Amino acid sequence: MQFYSKISTYFVTGLLLASIQFISCNPGDPDVSDIQTDIVLERLDRDLAMYMAKGDSVDFLRSKYGTFFDNYSHGILKIPVSDDEDLAEALRSFVNDASVKLVNRYIDSVFKDMGPVQSDLEEFAKHYAYYFPSDTFPRIIGVNSFFDISIMTDHGYLGIGLDMFLGKNCTFYDELNVPLFKRKTMTPDQVVPLAIAGWFQSDHPYELEGKDFLSQMIHRGKELFYVEKMLPSISDTTLLGYTQKELDWCKENESRIWGLLIENKMLFSKDPSIYSKFMIQAPKTAGFPDEAPDRIASFIGWRIVTKYVEQSGEIDLLQLIKNKNSVQILEQSGYKP
């Protein structure tokens, strides 16, 4: 297959003011039934295919999608900044490319029923409004990134590269030699969870470089906890991107993992060469049995943050996110698996 030459084909993995909304010590799904939302997944991928054959298409799409349209065209599709006539010509070349058309058809076949995605987006929007009522929920826009990026955030926009969620058996991923372990989170059920994680990273940026291992674990745990609060219906396996067998292994060996971190005095290390194997996406965690999944640090961080919330009784979600004292969170969590 010949892929469109202007587009790079690398993969990006994985994504305030608020009134006082508390998480109880027995975290549950708050009643959001009275919160009204009109959120939909807008489809720039379809609009491009439909409107690029018409005159004034660039003006129309820019007026509809705002700055996101230009950021997508130049940042994702890598079309050089030029006048609108040249941009229109490049976009027409893109949508008329045989390979791009093939990907668009594959996207439409996988997402023929948008019901599950729409339902998750509505759940996200309602809970976001509950916890952050003073904030504006982003517009959600689906695109064909041509295998460039999964989640993209902009001012008030949250873009989703639908081509990055076509399922672990997608033939395009075979041709691009995407490792099987990366495909675990390249499935339709990961669209909204990873979008939520991307918005968390945009809303609450945190520079991890130079931070100790404990701080990085806690931050990753907060991200997972945030996703869980925005999408309470999510299963633990989907949240973590694990199979049930992998999740069971983590639960059964949680004390062993924690004990290893303590014994090797890793918590306050700032040397990634010492702890990186616990954080990276990989076939498994190096040095552990084959059953051990990757990203064990995210699992441990999530467990610590969950325990901390349980022990705190009531805590403001924004306050939790902004608390950068990882030692305090660990100590007050009483985490002892």
Residue pairs with C-beta under 8 A, 6 or more apart in sequence:
1 99
1 102
1 175
2 98
2 99
3 9
3 99
3 146
3 147
4 94
4 97
4 99
4 100
4 146
6 77
6 78
6 79
6 90
6 93
6 94
7 77
7 78
7 94
7 146
7 147
7 148
8 78
8 148
9 146
9 147
9 148
9 176
10 147
10 148
11 147
11 148
11 149
11 150
11 164
11 178
11 182
12 148
12 149
12 150
12 151
13 150
13 182
13 185
13 281
14 150
14 151
14 185
14 194
14 197
14 198
15 150
15 151
15 153
15 194
15 195
15 196
15 197
15 198
15 199
15 200
15 201
15 202
16 132
16 134
16 135
16 203
16 204
16 318
17 132
17 134
17 135
18 131
18 132
18 133
18 134
18 135
18 316
18 317
18 318
19 133
19 134
20 316
21 30
21 130
21 131
21 133
21 316
21 317
22 314
22 315
22 316
22 317
23 229
23 309
23 314
23 315
23 316
23 317
23 320
24 313
24 314
25 309
25 310
25 311
25 312
25 313
25 314
26 310
27 229
27 306
27 309
27 310
28 232
29 232
29 233
30 127
30 130
32 126
32 127
32 129
32 130
35 126
35 129
35 130
37 122
37 125
37 126
37 129
37 137
39 121
39 122
39 124
39 125
39 137
39 140
40 118
40 121
40 140
41 114
41 117
41 118
41 121
41 140
41 141
41 142
41 160
42 65
42 139
42 140
42 141
42 142
43 141
43 142
44 61
44 65
44 68
44 69
44 72
44 141
44 142
44 143
44 159
45 104
45 107
45 142
45 143
45 144
45 162
47 61
47 64
47 65
48 61
48 91
48 94
48 95
48 144
49 95
49 101
49 104
51 57
51 60
51 61
52 88
52 91
52 92
52 95
52 96
53 92
54 60
57 88
57 91
58 84
58 87
58 88
58 91
59 84
61 69
62 69
62 70
65 72
65 141
65 157
66 156
66 157
67 154
67 155
67 157
68 139
68 141
68 154
68 157
68 159
71 152
71 154
72 143
72 152
72 159
73 79
73 87
73 90
73 91
74 80
74 81
75 152
76 143
76 145
76 146
76 148
76 149
76 152
76 159
76 161
77 90
77 91
77 94
77 146
77 148
79 87
79 90
79 91
79 94
82 90
94 100
95 101
95 104
100 144
100 146
103 144
103 146
103 163
103 172
104 144
106 163
106 166
106 170
106 172
107 144
107 162
107 163
107 166
110 162
110 165
110 166
110 167
110 188
111 117
111 162
111 188
116 188
116 189
117 188
117 191
117 192
120 191
120 192
120 193
120 231
120 233
121 140
121 192
123 230
123 231
123 232
123 233
124 192
124 195
124 196
124 230
124 231
125 137
127 229
127 230
127 231
127 232
128 135
128 137
128 230
129 137
131 229
131 230
131 317
131 318
132 318
135 203
136 156
138 153
138 156
138 157
138 158
138 199
139 156
139 157
139 158
140 158
140 160
140 195
141 157
141 158
141 159
141 160
142 159
142 160
142 162
143 159
143 160
143 161
143 162
144 161
144 162
144 163
145 152
145 161
145 163
145 164
146 163
147 161
147 163
147 164
147 172
147 176
148 161
149 161
149 164
150 160
150 161
150 164
150 165
150 186
150 194
150 198
151 158
151 159
151 160
151 161
151 194
151 195
151 197
151 198
152 158
152 159
152 160
152 161
152 198
153 159
153 198
153 199
153 201
153 202
158 195
158 198
158 199
158 202
160 191
160 195
162 191
163 172
164 186
165 186
165 187
165 188
165 190
165 191
166 172
166 173
166 186
166 188
167 183
167 186
167 187
167 188
168 180
168 183
168 184
168 186
168 187
170 183
170 186
173 183
173 186
178 186
179 283
180 283
181 281
181 282
181 283
181 284
181 294
182 281
184 241
184 242
184 243
185 194
185 241
189 238
190 238
190 241
192 231
193 227
193 231
193 234
193 238
193 239
196 226
196 227
196 230
196 231
197 223
197 224
197 226
197 227
200 223
200 226
200 227
201 223
204 321
204 322
206 219
206 324
208 215
208 216
208 219
210 270
211 219
211 270
212 267
212 268
212 269
212 270
212 326
213 261
213 266
213 267
213 268
213 269
213 270
213 274
213 275
213 278
213 297
214 267
214 268
214 326
214 327
214 330
215 324
215 326
216 279
216 297
216 301
217 297
217 298
217 300
217 301
217 304
217 326
218 301
218 304
218 305
218 326
218 329
218 330
219 301
219 326
220 279
220 297
220 298
220 301
220 302
221 298
221 300
221 301
221 302
221 303
221 304
221 305
221 306
222 301
222 305
222 320
222 321
224 239
224 240
224 298
224 301
224 302
224 305
225 302
225 305
225 306
225 309
225 320
226 317
226 321
227 234
227 239
228 234
228 239
229 317
236 242
236 247
237 243
237 244
237 246
237 247
239 302
240 247
240 295
240 298
240 299
240 302
241 295
242 250
242 293
243 293
245 291
246 291
246 292
246 293
247 293
249 289
249 291
249 292
249 293
250 257
250 292
250 293
250 296
250 299
253 292
254 299
254 300
254 303
254 337
255 337
257 296
257 299
257 300
257 337
258 300
258 335
258 337
261 267
261 278
261 300
264 274
266 274
266 275
269 275
275 297
277 285
277 286
277 287
278 285
278 295
278 296
278 297
278 300
279 295
279 297
279 298
280 294
280 295
281 294
281 295
282 294
283 294
284 290
284 291
284 292
284 293
284 294
285 292
285 293
285 294
285 295
285 296
288 296
293 299
303 335
303 337
304 329
304 330
304 333
304 335
305 320
305 329
305 333
307 333
307 334
307 335
308 320
308 329
308 330
308 332
308 333
308 335
309 315
309 320
310 333
311 332
311 333
311 334
312 332
323 329
